Amino acid sequence: MQDILRMRAATSLFIFVLTYVLLFALVAAAQTAPEAQPDLTKVPVAAQPSDHFDVDAATDAYLALMPASAQARSDAYFEGGYWLILWDFLIGAVIALLLLNLGWSAWMRNLAERITRWKWLQTFIYWVEYLLLTSLLGFPMAVYEGYFREWKYGLATQTFGPWMWDQTKALGLNVLLGGVFVVVLFWVVRKLPRTWWLWGAVVTIVLMVFVIMIVPVFIVPTFNKVTRLDDPKVTTPILAMARANGIPAHDVWTMDASKQTTRMSANVSGYGKTMRITLNDNLLRRGSLEEIEAVMGHEMGHYVLNHIPKDVTFFTLVSLAAFSFLKWSLDWCLIHWGAKWGIRGVSDPAVLPLVVLLGSIFFFVLTPIMNTHIRTSEAEADIFGLNASRQPDGFAQAAIHLGEYRKMKPGPIEEWVFFDHPSGYNRIHRAMQWKSQNLLLFKGSDAVRGEAQERPRIYTDLHG
């Protein structure tokens, strides 16, 4: 009887999810995508080098290049993200509590135990059940946040079918990689019942490093086509900059991100032999050569400044704190509600929704600290990129382009809490500060003579 009730409840939830998906589709269909922000290829007069160069005036001149409508749209998109942080947390909490209080988590564990006697396989089967059910319950929010909202603000290029296929591939990767993590973690808990929290943090960091290593070679090609870039006009200055800064790169790679988004991006990813310099085709098509050099200089800064090892150290400390919190909070929760939820102990896979709930609480509270760590690294890479590329105007133009989906000028507390990158205003201001201290580099240029400095467009055989 209980199984029948659970099946009926699951069917009702599926109909509920489907109804919301259709509603979101109707809402999105009524929205029209905003016009794309025009490319920026000119250095404003106030930002051109002169004996009376003013950092604040130059910064304001760059900000003025962004149309008021584009700024309003960007602010609305980014500020809406603040609420999404809260709603994602609350929806995740509700899903976890549903699985616990309705007995679904214990039921999924029992089903896994009926299928096999092997503990590790029981854990993996439970993980698949858990991932599929939570993905279904969270699908309305996911499709709104990841698809319809992106179209509403003109950031998406992908139709619903290809978007769903990407989500399916992501689900498959989560089944595989998440399954390995969960199986290993619960094995540690069973073998080391007193110190599982310590070794759990170690396992988390080891797997994180492994994922970092395989991302450029195995993960990225799952979603995008990655090809070697053969345009020497673009690759020559990038590789020269890499060699000058001790980066062992022999090629520059590009990926077809434009099939999914209008966002411009680049990265130096991987570790050791898997390290790659990659820029997406949006940056190639829309960015000037100076802008590309500035962006790639920033990305190289992450490599040269050892941000990956520093991040591993930081997240090791965070993982230790998180697992310490988990140990205390799990013990307390299981004493009070473990029997009600049908959870036998910390080593029981049915405890996973509680682990996810407590972990989400921990990281929700830690949001400003996590953002500050990342933002600090990004600011360091900004300075490195300016020194490496010597392209402050290209850097400012890149900040304007990124301002299509990031609020340009937040308040200081707002930036501290919600920004994992420096704001566009601060990035442009620092670029203009750098320029003010290096005006001799620009002597004899057209800009110094007071003429508008037109930035050359990049056109390649592949991208038109």
N, C-alpha and C positions, 0 to 999 in steps of 0.2 A: 504493500500500500504506500509506504513511504517513497519507494522508487517511482511509483506512478505519479505521486504528487510532485516529486522533483522534476520528472519529465514534463509535466504540465507547466510547472513554473518556468522551466527552461524554454518551452515553446512560447509562453507569454512574453518572456524577455526578448526572444528573437523577433517576434512581431513588433514589440515596442521599439527595438533597435531599427528595424526596417522602416517603421513609420517615421522615425526621426530622420533617417537618411533621406527619405522622400521629401520631407519638409525642408531640410537643408538644401536639397537640390532645387526646390521651387524658389527659395529665398535667393540662392546664388544666381538662378536664371534671371531674376528680376534686376540684378546688379549689372552695371556696365563697367568694364575695366577702365581706369583712368588713363589719360594719355600719358605716354612715356615722357619722362623728363628729357629735355634735349641734351645732347652731349656738350661738354664744356671743353673748349679747345683754346681759349684765350686767357692770357694773364691779365687781370684787371689793372687799370692804370695805377691805382693806389698800391698795388703789390709789385710794381716794377721797381727795380733797384734805382736808388737815387741818393743824393747826399742827405736828404731829409726823410729817409725811409721810416715809416711809422708802423710798428708791429700791429697795434690795435686797428689802425685804419686798413692795413692790408688784410687782416683777418675779416673785418666787417665787409670789405669789398668782395672777398670770396663768398662769404655767406649770402651776399646780395645777389650773386649769380644764380642762386637756387630760387626758382619761382615761389611766390607765396603759397600757391595752391599745392605745390609739391611738398613744401615744408609742412603745411597743415595735414596733408595725407600721411606723410612720414610720422609726424607726431601722433596722429590718431592710431596708426598701425602699432607703433612701439609702445604707446601708453596702454593700448588694449592688451599687449603682452603682459603687463603687470597683473591684470585681472586673470589672465590665463594661467599664470603661475599659481594663483589661489585656487582657481576652479579645477585645474589639473590635480592639485593636492587633495581637494575635497572629494572629487569624483573617485580618485584612487582610494581614499579612505573609506568611502561608502562601499565600493566594490569589495575591499578587503573584509569589512564588517559583514557584508552580505554572505560571503563565502564561509565565514566563521559561524555566524549566528544561525544561518539556515542549515548548517551541517553539511554543506556541499564539499568543503575541504576534506572532512573526515570520510565522506562518501567516495570521493575521488581516490583517496588513499586505500580504502577498502577494495575498490575496483582494481587498483594496481596490484594489490596483494593477491587477489583472486587470479590474476593473469599469470603471475610468476612468483617464485619463492626467492629469487635473487634480489638482495637488498638494493644493489646499485641500479638494477633494471626497474625495480619498483619506484625508486626515486625519479628515474628518467621518465617513466610513464606518467607519474604524477605531474612532473614538470610540463609535459606535453599537454595534459588535460588542463592544467592551471593556465598555461599560456594561451591556449585556444579560447577558453572561457573568458578570461580577462580581456583578451583582444576583442571578443564579441561584445562584451559589456561596455568597453571603452570606445567602440567603433564610432558612435555618433560624434563624440567629441573629437576623435582623431580625424575624421573625414572633414569636419568643419574647420578645425585648426590647421590641418596640413594641406587641404585642397581648396575648399570653397573660400576660405578667408584669404588665401594667397591669390586667388583669382580676383577677389573683390578689390584688392589693393594693387593689382596689375603686376604681381611678382611671379605668377605661374605661367608656363607655356604648355603644360602637359594636360591632355584630356583625361577624362576619368578612367578609361580602360588602362592606358599605360601607367597611370598613377597607382591603380589597384595592383597591377602586376609588380611594380616596385615594392608595394607594401607586402605582397605575398612573398617576394624574395627576402625582404627584411625579416618577415616572420620565420622563414626557413632558416636563416642565419641565427635568429634568436633561439630556435629549437636546438640547433646544433651547438653553438658556442655557449648559450645559456645552460643547455643541458649538461655539458661538460663541467661548467662551473658549479652547478647545483649538486651534481653527483659527487664531485670531489669534496665540496664543502660539507655535505652531510656525512660523507665517509670520515672526514676529519672529526666531526662532532661525535660520531660513534666510537672512534678509536681513542680520542683524547677528550673525555667528558669534562675534565677539570680545566684544561687550557685551550679548549677549542676556539675561544674568542681570539686568542693570540695568534694561533696558527691559521685561523680563518682570515685574518688580516693579511698574513703572509701570502696565502693562496690567492687572495684578491689582487694583490700587487703583481705577483708573478704572471697571472693571467692577463692583467692589464698591459704589462710590458709585451707579452706575446701578441696581443691584439694590435698594439702600436706597430709592431714589426710586420705584421701580415697585411695591414690595411692597404698600403699602396699597391701591393702585388696581387692580392686575392679579393679584398672587399670592394675597393673602388671599381675594378673592372666588372663586378657583378651588376653594377647599376649604370656605368658609363663606359663608352669606348675611349681608351687612352692610347694616344699615338705620339710618336716622336715628332717634335716640331722641327721643320727643316728650313725655316725662314731665317737666314743669317742676319738679316736686319734686326731681328728680335733676339735671336739666340746668342749672337756674338757678344753684345754688352752684358748680357746676363751671365754667361759662362765666364767672361773676363772678371766680372765682379765676384763670382763664386771662387775662382782660383785665387784672386787677390785676398780673399778672406779665409783661405784654407779649407774650402768645402770641396770634397772629392767628387765633383759632378762632371760628367762628360756629355750629358744630353739634357735637353729641356723637353718636357712632355706637356701635352695639352689634352683636355678631355671635353666631351661634348655636353657640357652642363646646360647649354641653351635649350636642349630638348625638354628640360624640366623647369627652368627658372630663368629670370632675367638678371639674377644677382651676379656680380663680378667677384671672383675670388682667385686665390693662388695659395700654394703651400709648399713647404719643404717637409716631406713626411717620411716615415719609416726610420729604420735604424740600421747602421752598418751597411751591408750589401743591399738592403732593400730601400735605402734612402733615394728619394726622387724629388726633383724640382718640377712642380706641375702648376700650370695656370689654365684657367678655363677659357673656353672660346668666347664668352661674353667679354672678358677682359681684353682679349685679342681684338675683337671687333670694335669695341667702344672706347678703349683706352688709347691715349697717345703713347708714344715710345717712352717719354719721360715718366708718364704715369705707371707704365708697366715696370720700368726700372725701379721706381720708388717702392712699388708694392713688393717686388721680388727682393729688394734690399731688406725690407721689413721681415719677409719670411725667412731670409737667410739669417737674420738676427736671432731668430729662435734657435737655429742650429748652432751658430757660433757662440752664443751666450749660454749654451747648455741648458736650455729651458726644459727639455724633455727629462734629463736626469733630475733637475730641480723639482719638476712637477711630480716625478716619481717619489722623491723624498717627501714633498708636501703631502701627497695623497697617501703615503705610508702612515704619516702621523694622523691624518684624518681617518684612515681606515682603522687604526688602532683605537682612536677615540670612538668611532662608530660601533665597533665590535664590543668595546667595553660597555657602552650604553646598551647595546643589544643584550649582553649577558645579564645585566642588572634588570632591565625592563622585561625581558622574556621570563625570567624567573618570577618576577612579581605578578605579571599577567597570568601566567600559567597556574600559579597558586590560587588566584581569584576566579579565573574563568576556564582553566584548562579542561576540567571535567565536563563543563557545559558544552564546550566546543568539540569534545571528543578527541582532544589532542593528548597523546601519551607522554610527551616530553619534548625536549629541544631537538632530539634526533629524529622525531617523527616528521616526515615530509608534509603532513597536514598543517604544520606550524608555519609554512611558507607565507600565507597571507598576512599573518601577524608580523613576521619578520619584515615584509615589504612595508606594512603600515608603520611600524616603529622606525624603520630606516627612512621612510619619506618624511616623518616628523623631524627626525634628526637633521636631514639635509635641507628641509624647508626653513628651519630656524637658522641654519648655517649659510643661507643664501648670500647675505652681504659679505661674509668672510670668503666664501668661494669666489665670488665675483671680484673681490678686491685682489685676491691672489692672481687671478687670470689677468685682470686689468693692469696690474703692475708689470707683469711680464710683457703684455702688449705695448705698454708705454716704453719699456726698455728696448723692445724690438723697433719701435718707431724711431727712437734716437739713433739706433744702429743703422737703420735703413737710410736715414737722412745723411749720415756720415759716409755710408758706403756708396750710395747712388748719387749724392749731391744734386738731388732733384726736389727741392722744396715745393716748387709749383706743381710738379707731377704728384707729389704727396698730397697737396691741398686739393687737387682735382679728384684724386682717389677718394678723399674724405667726403667730397660733395656727392660722388656717385654712391658711396656707401650710405649717405644720408637719405637715399631713396627709401630705406626701410629702418633707419636708426635715427632717433631724435637727435637733432644737431646741437641744441643748447639747453640741456637740463639744468636743474638746480643742483647744488653740491651734494645734498643729502640724497636726492633722487639718483644721481650718478653713482654714489657710493653703494646704494642698496641694489640697484637694478642693472647697472652697466657692467658687462664683462669685458668691454673694450673702452678705451677713452672716448669721450663724446667727440663728435665731428668738430665742434668749436675748439675744444682743447687740442685736437690733433692739428688743425690748421694754425692755431695760435703758436704751437711749438714749432711748426714748420717755418712760420714767418720769423720767429725768434732766431732759428738757425740761420735763416737767410740774412737777417739783419747783422749777424756776426760774421758772415762770409760774403759780403757784398763784392769784395775784390774778385771773386770767382766769376762774376757776371760783367766785369768791365769790358767795354767794347762790344757788348751784345746790342741787338736792336732795341731791347727793352731799356737799356741805359740811355739810348739816344731818344727815348720817349715814344718809340713806335710800338704799336700793338704787336705782341709776340705771338704769332700763329703757331700752334703746336701741330706737327705733322700727324696725319692719320696713319694707322697701320692697316695695310691690306695684304692679305696672303692669298696664295693660290687656293688654299682650302676654304677660306672664310670670306671670300669675295672682296 
